[in-house]
């Protein structure tokens, strides 16, 4: 079984973070994990830098009374988890940088999973989603589950329909293992998919091999590789289905997720060198920004 021993859930007391906490509690129950709720203090002037997670704060540094009040609120938020037998703790950080605080806390625990809510996806907020969530996704060494607002689509565990895009890289294969483990706990169906890049019109004119026969061969080859990746024992509990599609990866993944009413997308993230960081938004970030269901990302 996949080892998830400690879950970190950043809390800003918004409906979004409450929705994320609900997911964290269920997953902690599945794996017998402990749950840490983290609240990061933040000066008012930084609210103008649109983070995805931000704290309600008085102006200036929080007083001892403020800290006690926030800690009391955190404890009330995690009380339902404790009532279910989940070991909980609350942390209050005054570093004023949510992404740094989350990453440092995750490393020190160490956390096996970060579960965090994202705020609205409209206009300016969506454009600048990277302020906190993108930094955590890009730098966290453990898997990260991002949960969109319940107003987008009120998904909650147990997840019954999982979607796992696979590009045959090690991170995507690790993501498939994670998806299979979650499917076992949630009694879910898993769709394992691969997207073949659709050539542009100019590329088609130059590519004499872009024929229906060649496309069918590419699809059959990809489907065979997908089938080979699915563990034999998984077929007994998660009803895996394979799909091979042509198109732009992030658009195709989002289309399938919407068409199948997917409850969770599980996908691998590639390395963090300078080029990867610069191009981070190409697939993963687009999916996290636009998906109407939670997205779990991890790197091998």
C-alpha positions as CSV (number, residue, x, y, z in Angstrom):
1,X,0.0,0.0,0.0
2,X,1.1,3.6,-0.7
3,X,2.6,5.1,2.5
4,X,0.9,8.4,3.5
5,X,1.7,9.0,7.1
6,X,1.4,12.8,7.5
7,X,-0.9,15.2,5.6
8,X,-0.3,19.0,5.7
9,X,-3.4,21.2,5.1
10,X,-2.8,25.0,4.9
11,X,-5.8,26.8,6.4
12,X,-6.8,30.5,5.8
13,X,-10.4,30.0,7.2
14,X,-12.0,30.5,3.9
15,X,-14.7,28.2,2.4
16,X,-12.0,27.0,0.0
17,X,-9.7,25.8,2.7
18,X,-12.6,24.2,4.6
19,X,-13.4,22.3,1.4
20,X,-9.8,21.2,1.1
21,X,-9.7,20.2,4.8
22,X,-12.7,17.9,4.2
23,X,-10.7,16.1,1.5
24,X,-7.6,15.9,3.8
25,X,-9.7,14.3,6.6
26,X,-11.1,11.6,4.4
27,X,-7.7,10.7,2.9
28,X,-6.1,10.7,6.4
29,X,-8.7,8.2,7.5
30,X,-8.0,5.9,4.5
31,X,-4.3,5.7,5.1
32,X,-4.2,6.1,8.9
33,X,-2.3,9.4,8.5
34,X,-1.9,12.3,10.9
35,X,-3.2,15.7,9.9
36,X,-1.4,19.0,10.4
37,X,-3.3,22.3,9.9
38,X,-1.1,25.3,9.1
39,X,-2.1,28.9,9.3
40,X,0.3,31.5,7.9
41,X,0.1,35.1,9.2
42,X,0.3,37.7,6.5
43,X,0.4,41.5,6.6
44,X,-2.5,43.4,5.0
45,X,-0.3,45.0,2.4
46,X,0.6,41.7,0.9
47,X,-3.0,40.9,0.1
48,X,-2.6,42.9,-3.1
49,X,-0.2,40.3,-4.5
50,X,-3.1,37.9,-5.1
51,X,-2.0,34.6,-3.4
52,X,-4.2,31.6,-3.6
53,X,-4.0,31.2,0.1
54,X,-4.0,34.2,2.4
55,X,-4.7,34.8,6.1
56,X,-7.1,37.2,7.8
57,X,-4.8,39.5,9.7
58,X,-4.8,42.6,11.8
59,X,-2.4,45.3,10.6
60,X,1.0,44.9,12.1
61,X,2.5,41.9,13.9
62,X,-0.1,39.6,15.6
63,X,-0.2,39.9,19.4
64,X,-0.2,37.0,21.8
65,X,-4.0,37.3,22.0
66,X,-4.2,37.2,18.2
67,X,-2.1,34.0,18.2
68,X,-4.3,32.4,20.8
69,X,-7.4,33.3,18.9
70,X,-6.0,31.8,15.6
71,X,-4.8,28.7,17.3
72,X,-8.2,28.2,18.9
73,X,-9.9,28.6,15.5
74,X,-7.6,26.1,14.0
75,X,-8.3,23.6,16.8
76,X,-12.0,24.0,16.2
77,X,-11.5,23.4,12.5
78,X,-9.7,20.1,13.1
79,X,-11.9,18.8,15.9
80,X,-14.1,16.7,13.6
81,X,-10.9,14.9,12.4
82,X,-9.9,14.2,16.0
83,X,-13.4,12.8,16.7
84,X,-12.8,10.3,13.9
85,X,-9.6,9.1,15.6
86,X,-7.2,11.0,13.4
87,X,-4.1,12.4,15.1
88,X,-4.1,16.2,14.6
89,X,-1.9,19.2,15.3
90,X,-2.1,22.9,14.5
91,X,0.7,25.2,13.5
92,X,0.9,29.0,13.3
93,X,3.6,30.6,11.2
94,X,4.5,34.3,11.1
95,X,6.9,34.1,8.2
96,X,4.4,36.2,6.1
97,X,5.2,34.2,3.0
98,X,2.6,31.4,2.6
99,X,4.4,29.4,-0.1
100,X,7.7,29.4,1.8
101,X,5.9,28.5,5.1
102,X,4.0,25.6,3.4
103,X,7.2,24.2,1.8
104,X,9.3,24.5,5.0
105,X,6.6,22.9,7.1
106,X,6.1,20.1,4.6
107,X,9.9,19.4,4.6
108,X,10.2,19.5,8.4
109,X,7.3,17.2,9.2
110,X,8.0,15.6,6.7
111,X,4.6,15.6,4.9
112,X,3.7,12.8,2.5
113,X,0.9,14.9,1.0
114,X,-0.1,18.5,0.9
115,X,-3.8,19.3,0.5
116,X,-4.6,22.9,-0.3
117,X,-7.6,24.9,-1.6
118,X,-7.5,27.3,-4.5
119,X,-9.6,30.4,-4.7
120,X,-11.8,31.6,-7.6
121,X,-10.7,31.1,-11.2
122,X,-12.0,34.3,-12.6
123,X,-10.0,37.1,-14.2
124,X,-7.1,38.5,-12.3
125,X,-7.0,35.7,-9.7
126,X,-6.8,33.0,-12.4
127,X,-4.1,34.9,-14.2
128,X,-2.0,35.1,-11.1
129,X,-2.7,31.7,-9.6
130,X,1.0,31.1,-9.4
131,X,1.5,33.3,-6.4
132,X,1.2,30.5,-3.9
133,X,-0.2,27.3,-5.4
134,X,2.2,27.3,-8.4
135,X,5.2,27.8,-6.1
136,X,4.1,24.9,-3.9
137,X,3.4,22.7,-6.9
138,X,6.7,23.5,-8.5
139,X,8.9,23.1,-5.4
140,X,7.2,20.6,-3.1
141,X,9.0,17.2,-2.9
142,X,5.8,15.4,-1.9
143,X,2.5,15.1,-3.8
144,X,0.2,18.1,-3.7
145,X,-3.6,17.9,-4.0
146,X,-5.2,21.1,-5.1
147,X,-8.9,21.4,-4.4
148,X,-11.0,24.0,-6.4
149,X,-13.8,26.0,-4.7
150,X,-17.0,24.0,-4.0
151,X,-18.8,26.6,-6.2
152,X,-16.8,25.2,-9.2
153,X,-18.0,21.6,-8.6
154,X,-18.6,20.2,-5.2
155,X,-16.5,17.1,-5.4
156,X,-15.6,15.2,-2.3
157,X,-14.1,11.8,-1.4
158,X,-14.7,9.0,-1.8
159,X,-13.6,9.7,-5.4
160,X,-15.4,7.3,-7.8
161,X,-13.9,8.4,-11.1
162,X,-10.2,9.0,-11.4
163,X,-8.3,10.2,-14.5
164,X,-4.6,9.6,-14.8
165,X,-2.8,11.1,-17.9
166,X,0.4,9.2,-18.7
167,X,3.2,10.3,-21.0
168,X,5.3,7.3,-20.1
169,X,7.8,9.4,-18.1
170,X,8.7,8.2,-14.6
171,X,6.6,10.9,-12.9
172,X,3.5,9.9,-14.8
173,X,4.1,6.2,-14.0
174,X,4.5,7.2,-10.3
175,X,1.2,9.1,-10.6
176,X,-0.5,5.9,-12.0
177,X,0.7,4.0,-9.0
178,X,-0.8,6.7,-6.7
179,X,-4.0,6.6,-8.7
180,X,-4.3,2.9,-8.4
181,X,-3.8,3.1,-4.6
182,X,-6.4,5.8,-4.2
183,X,-8.8,3.7,-6.4
184,X,-8.4,0.8,-4.0
185,X,-9.2,2.9,-1.0
186,X,-12.1,4.7,-2.7
187,X,-13.5,1.8,-4.7
188,X,-13.1,3.9,-7.9
189,X,-12.8,3.5,-11.6
190,X,-9.6,4.7,-13.2
191,X,-9.2,6.0,-16.7
192,X,-5.6,5.9,-17.9
193,X,-5.0,8.1,-20.9
194,X,-2.3,9.2,-23.3
195,X,-2.4,12.2,-25.5
196,X,-0.7,12.1,-28.9
197,X,0.2,15.6,-30.0
198,X,-2.0,16.7,-33.0
199,X,0.3,18.2,-35.7
200,X,-0.3,21.7,-36.9
201,X,-1.5,22.3,-40.5
202,X,2.0,23.3,-41.5
203,X,3.5,20.1,-40.0
204,X,0.9,18.0,-41.8
205,X,2.0,19.4,-45.1
206,X,5.6,18.5,-44.4
207,X,5.0,15.1,-42.8
208,X,4.3,12.5,-45.5
209,X,3.9,9.9,-42.7
210,X,0.9,11.6,-41.2
211,X,-1.6,9.1,-42.7
212,X,-4.6,7.3,-41.2
213,X,-2.7,4.0,-41.2
214,X,0.3,5.5,-39.3
215,X,-2.1,7.2,-36.8
216,X,-3.8,3.9,-36.1
217,X,-0.3,2.3,-35.5
218,X,0.6,5.1,-33.1
219,X,-2.6,4.7,-31.2
220,X,-2.3,0.9,-31.0
221,X,1.3,1.2,-29.8
222,X,0.4,3.8,-27.1
223,X,-2.6,1.7,-26.0
224,X,-0.4,-1.4,-25.6
225,X,2.1,0.5,-23.5
226,X,-0.7,1.8,-21.3
227,X,-2.2,-1.6,-20.8
228,X,1.2,-3.0,-19.8
229,X,1.6,-0.3,-17.1
230,X,-1.6,-1.3,-15.2
231,X,-0.9,-3.8,-12.4
232,X,-2.7,-7.1,-12.8
233,X,-4.2,-6.9,-9.3
234,X,-5.6,-3.4,-10.0
235,X,-8.0,-4.9,-12.5
236,X,-9.9,-6.6,-9.7
237,X,-10.9,-3.4,-7.9
238,X,-10.5,-0.3,-10.0
239,X,-11.9,-1.2,-13.4
240,X,-9.1,0.5,-15.4
241,X,-10.0,1.9,-18.8
242,X,-7.4,3.1,-21.3
243,X,-7.9,5.9,-23.8
244,X,-5.6,7.3,-26.5
245,X,-6.5,10.7,-28.0
246,X,-5.0,13.1,-30.4
247,X,-4.9,16.8,-29.4
248,X,-3.2,19.4,-27.2
249,X,-2.5,17.6,-23.9
250,X,-4.0,20.0,-21.4
251,X,-7.1,20.7,-23.4
252,X,-7.7,17.0,-24.1
253,X,-7.2,16.1,-20.5
254,X,-9.7,18.7,-19.3
255,X,-12.2,17.7,-22.0
256,X,-12.1,14.1,-20.9
257,X,-12.3,15.1,-17.2
258,X,-15.4,17.1,-17.9
259,X,-17.1,14.6,-20.1
260,X,-16.6,11.8,-17.6
261,X,-17.4,13.9,-14.6
262,X,-14.0,13.0,-13.2
263,X,-13.7,13.4,-9.4
264,X,-9.9,13.6,-9.3
265,X,-7.1,14.0,-11.8
266,X,-3.8,12.4,-10.8
267,X,-0.7,13.4,-12.9
268,X,3.1,13.5,-12.7
269,X,5.1,16.7,-12.8
270,X,8.5,16.8,-14.4
271,X,11.8,18.2,-13.0
272,X,12.5,21.6,-11.7
273,X,15.5,22.9,-13.7
274,X,15.4,26.4,-15.2
275,X,13.7,25.4,-18.4
276,X,11.0,23.3,-16.6
277,X,10.3,26.2,-14.2
278,X,10.0,28.6,-17.1
279,X,7.6,26.3,-19.0
280,X,5.7,25.0,-16.0
281,X,2.5,26.4,-17.2
282,X,2.4,24.3,-20.4
283,X,0.3,21.4,-19.1
284,X,0.2,21.0,-15.3
285,X,-0.4,24.6,-14.5
286,X,-3.1,24.9,-17.1
287,X,-4.9,21.8,-15.7
288,X,-4.7,23.0,-12.1
289,X,-6.0,26.5,-13.2
290,X,-8.9,25.2,-15.2
291,X,-10.0,21.8,-13.9
292,X,-13.4,21.7,-12.2
293,X,-12.3,18.8,-10.0
294,X,-9.3,18.4,-7.6
295,X,-5.9,17.7,-9.1
296,X,-3.2,15.6,-7.5
297,X,0.3,16.3,-8.8
298,X,3.5,14.4,-7.9
299,X,7.0,13.9,-9.2
300,X,9.0,10.7,-9.1
